[in-house]
């Protein structure tokens, strides 16, 4: 169960979910029809030293494990969709002239290494020290393609100060990414995080995020099935124990609208089909409850 002062490394609690996302990105990269290429995802998975994740990346399943793996198809589809969406988000920010980027709770995101960044780009990555230390060790043989600045900090602490101390310029237009994070925060912590981001955002700044808006019918039963399958595969993930409730949360589009930002929402199903990826009825029913969105603060060079 989560607590207000819990912590983790890459092989425990919330850290395992970052490992799972990396495994799913690595598996997508191996597909002949891959919608993106993340060559750093698999080295990150292998560095964790958990054979089960490496087998999942390679699609190697033992007796009785295939059904367990297939139960994660909607989750995998949602991660592929959001990866495509956020990659395009960064490309648009770069084209608009933005050169300062912040990945909040970056986990095992390897965009600083795999994306083409314009000259002068600075990519800040915020996460727990243990997570950033693991990533630094796993990717020690590679060079990031931007000025990557790791900011080891717990988001429950004064992370804006830590960011500023590492050279963040609040007067510069920024592209923020809040990927796969909000459900791991209590309602009040979500509001504080977004408030802090707004306070650090110059005109022309943009924010991209994703979250689940509502549970689909039968979601509880599917979560219980996945928890059982996770135990069978030895993954050590029970999302019900890691997520905070949806109830009581502000709709992120409405939240930014009320503050005068321009908002743009996307349907993960349409993102996938727009890239030529077929989506099953079961996948559409589940991932269609998620939202991908971008909010842009008026003013600044990038919004003119």
C-alpha angles and dihedrals in degrees: 000000000000122000134187093256103034122134137190148184127218095283099047140062113329090358090069090060090058088052090050092051090050090051091052092049090049091050090050090050089056093055116103088226095044115164092210139009121234105170091174096059095078095048088052091051093047091049090060088069095223108133094199092065092049090052090051091052089053093043093241111151130171129217110312093007100097093072090049091052093048091055087069094057095105091048091049090049091053092051092049090049095049092046090055092046096049093044088056090045092058092045090053091048091051091049088052090057100257114148103171118080132178126196108197112208089359096185110174095339107147099188092118086063104034106038128078107247124193118243112280095028117148119197117195118198118197121195144115115303093244092054095048092045090054092050092047091052095044093050097036091121094056133072122223115236093227137039094283115196118189113210109195106205142129109241088224087066130063096296095160089063091048090051093048091047088057093057104272110161112215090192093061125085108257139193110216124195122201100178124175093343115102098076089058091059129078114243095260092046090053090054093047092050093052091044090053092049091051091049089056096044122104121204110286093033118136134203127201124193145153133212144156112263100189140353117259121233109280092016092132093056092047091051091052090049091050091048089054091046090048089055090047092052092043094238097139094218126131106166092190087067093050105041126081118221122279093220117105096020122132115244102251094223091052090044093058094038090059089055094053099256121140110244133202122187129196134196112232090217091056091047090057097042089046087060091049096257116140115230121206122225091250092051092047092050092054106035093040087075090064126085132214114195147169126204122193126196110226119248130034129096095285094059099046 
